[in-house]
Amino acid sequence: MDEAFKALADDSRRALLDALHERDGQSLHELCAVRSEMSRFGVMEHLRILDGAHLVLTERSGRNKLHHLNPGPISELHDRWIAPYREPIVAGLLALRDLAEGATA
């Protein structure tokens, strides 16, 4: 999980993941358009980090290498770090709503 957190800490990597979420299976050339201010090698380095965190999977298609979003690690982060902290807050808000609706009924 540490690698996934480190990978997600950078806005350029998050932008690449967003692009793959919108349209999966993009080439390096297509992903370079996401960060046009960045060099091809810069995008390649970000993809290497995302691959190391298992957030991106690559597939060879002829001479091209296609990059695919791997939602598994993000789901694990959500289940471990977001959902447990959110549930008490949501339960409290629902209880507050029920109290408010009961008071007006």
Stockholm file with secondary structure:
# STOCKHOLM 1.0

chainA/1-105         MDEAFKALADDSRRALLDALHERDGQSLHELCAVRSEMSRFGVMEHLRILDGAHLVLTERSGRNKLHHLNPGPISELHDRWIAPYREPIVAGLLALRDLAEGATA
#=GR chainA/1-105 SS CHHHHHHHTSHHHHHHHHHHHHSSSEEHHHHHTTTTTSCHHHHHHHHHHHHHTTSEEEEEETTEEEEEECCHHHHHHIIIIIHHHHHHHHHHHHHHHHHHHHHHC
#=GC SS_cons         CHHHHHHHTSHHHHHHHHHHHHSSSEEHHHHHTTTTTSCHHHHHHHHHHHHHTTSEEEEEETTEEEEEECCHHHHHHIIIIIHHHHHHHHHHHHHHHHHHHHHHC
//
